[in-house]
Amino acid sequence: MTIYHSSRLRSEVDQVQIESFGHNDLNYSYVQVAYTILASKETEDREYRSLEQIKDNYPKYVATTDYLLQKRNGIKHINIIEFMKNCEKF
């Protein structure tokens, strides 16, 4: 998947802010990027909050440099270094 739009997206209706949005044909993904979310619960909540407000069924990711990964409300937490090193796709 190619990230076609990597600036902040904002929905005026839902007031949702997403870091990155990618698509390949009809497949879309939402990606929230942060250096770490383990430093505080506030940071973790902030990074997941925008994705949790989106009610469609497209894949959602929080990408960080953390190695302790989690999954929350169907949103996958990925290590961006390993993701890129393994040439994985969203």
Number of C-alpha atoms within 10 A of each C-alpha: 13 12 15 11 12 12 10 12 14 13 9 8 6 10 10 16 18 21 19 18 19 16 15 12 6 5 11 17 18 22 24 22 19 16 12 17 23 15 9 9 9 10 14 15 12 12 22 21 15 18 24 16 12 15 7 9 9 10 15 23 22 26 22 20 17 17 14 11 15 11 11 11 9 12 17 17 23 21 18 19 14 12 13 10 8 9 8 10 8 17
